[in-house]
Amino acid sequence: MNEYVLALLLFGSAFGLLISGIPIWSGLAGISILFILIFSPHLMTTLPYVLHGSMDSFALLAIPLFILLSAPIAESDASRDLYETLHKWLHKIPGGLGIANMVGCGIFAALCGSSPATAAAIGGIGIPEMRRRGYSPALATGLIAHAGTFGILIPPSVTMILYGVATETSIGKCFIAGIIPGILLVLLSCLWVAIVFFYRRFRPAKPGSVYYIEEKAVEEKFSWREKFVSLIKVLPFVLIIFGIMGSLYGGWATPSEAGGLGAVMSLVFVMVIYKIFRPPQLWKIFIKALNESSMILMIMAAALLFSWVSSDLYATQALGELILKLPLGKWGIIFVINILLLILGCFIPPAAVILMVAPLLLPIIQGLGFDPIWFAVIMTVNLEIGLVTPPVGLNLYVVKNIAPDIPMSQVLLGVAPFILIDCLVIVCLCIWPELAVWLPNKMIG
């Protein structure tokens, strides 16, 4: 069989299974075993060795450790305290409540590394509060759905760990590469919220429109003492972020070591600040971390098996050569790859896309002369868009669950301008790749 036809059958079958709703790990493992049985049955005896070898990696230890870091924070009231603290400091700024939600999502994303969890934690508090103060349903839900996507870009991010393992790229550098683009994304999003408020003052929107904001009289005054006292519960968790990033940037710790220290600190802070120390509470935290870690590692094992099969059948190499031969120039090929990622992100969760596609695209990216660390950020921002676009769009369903009375059409209208901001960040990264690679290139060790 022609290698291009074989590659099309393999990747097309995998894509079809994944969008059917079947568990990701079983879909990838099933299609891999089926193609081995049909085209290379003699390789069946090597499957156990391939699976063991793919998972026998010290770098993979970072995944359960960073999940364990986030689990205690997700079970506590840290998101509520973070939100209230930011609101006390930003409530006088035009659009301050929306900006507080945006910044809150950025900080909480760095703590938990999960986009749906970020949207649920901050959105559960922020959406009702924004609606109470006159924000349109579209703006309130669209803002949170978009801000929740920061979880897979702002370090530490589980998806960056998956990219690093799948492509054998430095996980620490992938983490650090997300800092400046993540800050840029948060700032541009906050700027858009402020622009909406200023524009509304000069040209008020009609009731029911996407950007209708009816500022309701809610008298709030916070003393300087209240503002600084509110920082007490938040600062320890912010210190975890700076500690992890500082240790990685300075070369003092590996991602696994930083994740282990962060997990211990997170658990201690939650026990001391929120009094979560009873065995049933701790058991719930550990079981949640265990379930999420097992799920991700099973997906990873299946994806690495799929990569091995596609490489053995020469499907990966054939598609790579075909893409490189396209008469589009290197930026034309990058544009095609971005469109491919956007389409995949609309149907498949980010973790599965990274594990399936990153090993395939890496030789192409390197062949075009691009930095794999830079591409990690490009890929992640693309997948952020997939989290807020149907039909999968996990964050859309999270905010819809928080506000079930708001039609999905309104949520999509509210998130549309933020998708353009994501695209703008991708363009900025293409024009100024230093936004992603400058900090990693300055790392020690």
C-alpha positions in Angstrom: 0.0 0.0 0.0 1.2 3.5 -0.8 2.7 5.1 2.3 0.7 8.3 1.8 -2.6 6.3 1.7 -1.5 4.3 4.7 -0.7 7.6 6.6 -4.1 9.0 5.7 -5.8 5.8 6.8 -4.0 5.7 10.1 -4.4 9.4 11.1 -7.9 9.6 9.7 -9.0 6.5 11.7 -7.5 7.9 14.9 -9.2 11.3 14.4 -12.6 9.6 13.7 -12.3 7.5 16.8 -11.4 10.5 19.0 -14.2 12.7 17.9 -16.7 9.8 18.4 -16.5 10.2 22.1 -14.5 7.0 22.9 -12.0 7.4 25.7 -8.8 8.9 24.3 -6.4 6.2 25.6 -8.6 3.3 24.3 -9.0 5.0 20.9 -5.3 5.6 20.3 -4.3 2.2 21.7 -7.0 0.4 19.8 -6.2 1.9 16.4 -2.4 1.2 17.0 -3.0 -2.4 17.8 -5.3 -2.8 14.8 -2.8 -1.4 12.3 0.0 -3.6 13.8 -2.2 -6.7 13.4 -3.0 -5.8 9.8 0.4 -4.5 8.6 3.1 -5.8 11.0 1.7 -8.7 13.1 5.3 -9.8 14.0 5.6 -6.6 16.1 2.9 -7.7 18.6 5.5 -9.4 20.8 7.4 -6.1 21.2 4.4 -4.1 22.4 5.0 -4.6 26.2 8.6 -3.5 25.8 7.5 -0.4 23.8 4.9 0.6 26.4 7.3 0.0 29.3 10.1 1.9 27.6 7.9 4.9 26.7 6.7 5.3 30.3 10.1 4.6 32.0 11.1 8.3 32.1 12.0 10.4 35.1 10.5 13.5 33.3 7.0 11.9 33.6 7.3 12.1 37.4 6.6 15.9 37.0 3.0 15.2 35.9 1.6 13.6 39.1 3.6 16.0 41.2 2.2 19.2 39.5 -1.3 17.7 39.7 -0.7 17.0 43.4 0.3 20.7 43.7 -3.0 21.9 42.3 -5.4 19.4 44.0 -5.2 21.0 47.5 -5.6 24.5 46.1 -8.7 23.4 44.1 -10.3 21.9 47.1 -9.8 25.0 49.3 -11.2 28.5 49.2 -8.0 29.8 47.6 -9.8 30.9 44.4 -12.4 32.9 46.4 -9.8 34.6 48.4 -7.7 35.4 45.3 -10.8 36.8 43.6 -11.8 39.0 46.6 -8.2 40.3 47.0 -7.9 41.3 43.4 -11.3 43.0 43.5 -10.3 45.0 46.5 -7.3 46.3 44.7 -8.8 46.8 41.3 -12.4 47.8 41.9 -11.9 51.5 41.1 -10.4 50.9 37.7 -12.9 51.1 34.7 -13.9 47.5 34.1 -12.0 46.6 37.3 -14.3 43.6 38.1 -13.7 42.1 34.7 -10.0 42.8 35.0 -9.9 41.2 38.5 -11.5 38.1 37.0 -9.0 38.1 34.2 -5.9 38.5 36.5 -7.4 36.0 39.0 -7.7 33.4 36.3 -4.1 34.1 35.3 -2.7 33.5 38.8 -5.0 30.6 39.5 -4.0 29.0 36.2 -0.4 29.2 37.3 -1.3 27.3 40.5 -3.5 24.6 39.0 -2.4 24.3 35.4 -5.8 23.3 34.2 -8.0 25.4 32.0 -11.4 23.9 32.9 -10.6 24.0 36.6 -9.5 27.6 36.3 -12.7 28.6 34.6 -14.8 26.7 37.1 -13.0 28.0 40.2 -13.0 31.7 39.2 -16.1 31.7 37.1 -18.2 30.2 39.9 -17.6 33.4 41.9 -17.0 35.9 39.1 -19.8 35.3 36.7 -22.7 35.8 39.2 -20.9 38.8 40.6 -20.4 40.4 37.2 -24.0 39.8 36.2 -25.1 41.3 39.6 -23.2 44.5 38.7 -24.7 44.8 35.2 -22.3 43.0 32.9 -24.1 41.5 29.9 -24.4 37.7 30.1 -22.2 37.4 26.9 -19.4 39.5 28.3 -19.4 37.8 31.7 -19.3 34.3 30.4 -17.1 35.0 27.4 -14.5 36.6 29.6 -14.3 33.7 32.0 -14.3 31.0 29.2 -11.3 32.8 27.6 -9.5 33.6 30.8 -9.7 29.9 31.9 -7.6 29.0 28.9 -4.6 30.6 30.5 -4.2 27.4 32.5 -2.4 25.5 29.6 0.0 28.4 28.8 1.0 30.1 32.0 3.6 27.9 33.8 3.6 25.4 35.4 1.5 23.7 32.8 0.8 20.0 32.4 0.4 20.4 28.6 4.0 21.8 28.5 5.2 18.7 30.3 3.5 16.5 27.8 5.0 18.5 24.9 8.5 18.2 26.5 8.2 14.4 27.0 6.6 13.8 23.6 9.3 15.8 21.7 12.2 15.1 24.1 12.5 18.9 24.6 13.5 20.6 27.9 10.4 20.8 30.1 11.9 23.6 32.1 12.5 25.7 29.0 8.9 25.0 27.8 7.7 26.3 31.2 9.8 29.5 31.0 8.8 30.1 27.4 5.2 30.5 28.4 5.8 33.4 30.8 6.1 36.4 28.5 3.4 35.2 26.0 1.2 34.4 29.0 1.6 37.9 30.5 1.1 39.4 27.0 -2.2 37.5 26.6 -3.4 38.6 30.0 -2.5 42.2 29.4 -4.2 42.3 26.0 -7.3 40.7 27.4 -7.5 43.2 30.3 -6.9 46.0 27.8 -9.9 44.9 25.8 -12.1 44.9 28.8 -11.0 48.4 29.7 -11.6 49.5 26.1 -15.2 48.1 26.2 -15.9 50.2 29.3 -14.4 53.4 27.8 -16.3 52.9 24.6 -19.5 52.3 26.5 -19.2 55.7 28.1 -19.1 57.5 24.8 -21.6 55.3 22.9 -23.8 53.2 25.3 -24.9 49.9 24.0 -28.6 48.9 23.8 -29.9 46.4 26.5 -29.5 42.9 25.4 -26.4 43.5 23.2 -23.2 41.7 23.7 -21.4 44.6 25.4 -24.3 46.1 27.2 -23.0 47.1 30.7 -25.4 48.7 33.1 -23.2 49.8 36.1 -25.3 49.3 39.1 -24.8 51.3 42.2 -22.9 49.1 44.6 -21.2 51.1 47.2 -17.8 49.6 48.1 -15.0 51.1 50.1 -12.0 49.2 51.2 -9.4 50.7 53.6 -5.7 50.2 53.0 -5.7 47.9 56.0 -8.4 45.6 54.5 -6.4 45.5 51.2 -3.2 44.5 52.8 -4.9 42.0 55.2 -6.5 40.3 52.2 -3.0 39.6 50.8 -2.1 37.3 53.8 -4.0 34.3 52.5 -3.0 34.8 48.8 0.7 35.6 49.0 1.9 32.1 50.2 0.4 30.5 47.0 1.9 33.2 44.8 5.2 32.5 46.4 4.9 28.9 45.2 4.7 30.1 41.6 7.7 32.4 42.0 9.6 29.6 43.8 9.0 27.1 41.0 9.8 29.5 38.2 12.9 30.8 40.0 14.3 27.3 40.7 13.8 26.3 37.1 15.2 29.5 35.7 18.2 29.5 38.0 18.9 25.8 37.2 18.6 24.8 40.9 16.0 22.1 40.4 14.5 19.9 37.7 10.8 20.2 36.9 10.1 17.0 38.9 12.0 18.4 42.0 10.3 21.8 41.7 6.9 20.0 41.4 7.6 17.9 44.4 8.6 20.9 46.5 5.6 22.9 45.3 3.2 20.0 46.1 4.5 19.8 49.7 4.3 23.6 50.1 0.8 23.7 48.6 -0.4 21.0 51.0 1.1 22.7 54.0 -0.3 26.1 53.2 -3.8 24.6 52.7 -3.6 22.8 56.0 -2.4 25.9 57.9 -4.5 28.6 56.2 -7.7 26.7 55.4 -7.6 24.0 58.2 -7.8 21.2 55.7 -6.1 18.4 57.7 -8.8 15.9 58.5 -8.2 12.4 57.0 -11.5 12.5 54.8 -10.4 15.9 53.4 -6.9 14.8 52.6 -8.1 11.5 51.2 -10.3 13.4 48.7 -7.3 15.5 47.6 -5.1 12.5 47.1 -7.7 10.4 45.2 -8.5 13.4 42.9 -4.7 13.8 42.2 -4.4 10.0 41.6 -7.4 9.9 39.2 -6.2 12.8 37.1 -2.6 11.5 37.0 -3.7 8.0 36.0 -5.9 9.4 33.3 -3.1 11.6 31.8 -0.5 8.9 32.0 -2.8 6.3 30.3 -3.4 8.8 27.5 0.3 9.4 27.3 1.2 5.6 27.1 -1.4 5.1 24.3 -0.2 8.2 22.4 3.4 7.2 22.6 2.4 3.7 21.3 0.5 5.4 18.4 3.6 7.5 17.6 5.8 4.4 17.6 3.3 2.6 15.2 3.0 5.5 12.9 6.8 5.8 12.7 7.3 2.1 12.1 4.8 2.2 9.3 6.6 5.2 7.8 3.4 7.3 8.1 5.0 10.0 10.1 8.0 10.4 7.8 5.8 10.3 4.7 3.5 13.1 5.9 6.5 15.1 7.1 8.1 14.9 3.7 4.9 15.8 2.0 4.4 18.9 4.1 8.0 20.0 3.5 7.6 19.7 -0.2 4.6 22.1 -0.3 5.5 25.1 -2.5 4.4 27.6 0.2 7.7 28.7 1.8 8.4 28.2 5.5 5.8 30.7 6.7 3.2 29.3 4.4 3.8 25.9 6.0 3.6 27.4 9.5 0.2 28.9 8.5 -1.0 25.5 7.3 0.2 23.9 10.5 -1.7 26.6 12.6 -4.9 25.9 10.7 -4.4 22.2 11.3 -4.0 22.7 15.0 -7.0 25.0 15.2 -9.1 22.3 13.5 -7.8 19.5 15.7 -8.3 21.7 18.8 -12.0 22.1 18.0 -12.5 18.4 18.2 -9.8 16.9 20.5 -8.6 17.9 24.0 -5.2 19.7 24.1 -3.4 16.8 25.8 -4.4 14.3 23.0 -3.5 16.8 20.3 0.0 17.4 21.7 0.8 13.7 22.2 -0.5 12.7 18.8 0.7 15.6 16.6 3.8 17.1 18.3 6.1 14.1 17.5 4.9 14.3 13.9 5.4 18.1 13.5 8.7 18.4 15.3 10.9 17.2 12.4 9.0 19.6 10.1 9.5 22.5 12.5 13.2 21.7 12.9 13.6 21.2 9.1 12.2 24.7 8.5 14.7 26.1 11.0 12.3 27.0 13.8 13.0 26.5 17.5 11.0 23.7 19.1 10.6 25.8 22.3 9.0 28.6 20.2 6.7 26.1 18.6 5.6 24.8 22.0 4.1 28.2 22.8 2.6 28.6 19.3 0.9 25.1 19.6 -0.4 25.9 23.1 -2.0 29.2 22.1 -3.6 27.4 19.2 -5.0 24.8 21.5 -6.3 27.5 23.9 -8.6 28.6 21.0 -9.9 25.0 20.8 -11.0 25.2 24.4 -13.5 28.0 23.6 -14.7 26.8 20.2 -17.4 24.1 19.5 -18.1 21.3 19.4 -15.7 20.2 22.1 -14.8 23.5 23.7 -14.5 22.4 27.3 -14.5 25.9 28.8 -17.7 26.7 27.0 -19.5 23.9 28.8 -17.9 24.9 32.1 -19.3 28.4 32.0 -22.6 27.1 30.6 -22.9 24.9 33.7 -22.2 27.9 35.9 -24.9 30.0 34.2 -27.4 27.6 32.6 -29.9 30.3 31.8 -27.5 32.0 29.3 -27.8 30.6 25.7 -24.7 29.1 24.2 -25.0 31.6 21.3 -24.4 34.5 23.8 -21.4 32.7 25.3 -19.9 32.3 21.8 -20.5 36.0 21.0 -18.8 37.0 24.2 -15.7 34.9 23.5 -15.3 35.9 19.9 -13.1 39.0 20.4 -10.9 37.1 22.8 -10.3 34.5 20.1 -9.0 37.3 17.9 -6.7 38.3 20.8 -5.3 34.7 20.8 -4.7 35.0 17.1 -3.0 38.4 17.6 -0.6 36.7 20.1 0.2 34.0 17.6 1.0 36.7 15.0 3.2 38.6 17.6 5.1 35.3 18.3 5.7 34.8 14.6 7.0 38.4 14.2 9.0 38.5 17.4 9.9 34.9 18.3 12.1 36.4 21.1 8.8 36.7 23.1 9.0 32.9 23.6 12.7 32.1 23.4 14.5 35.0 25.1 13.9 33.8 28.7 14.6 30.1 28.0 17.9 31.1 26.3 18.9 33.0 29.5 18.3 30.0 31.7 21.2 28.7 33.9 21.8 24.9 33.7 
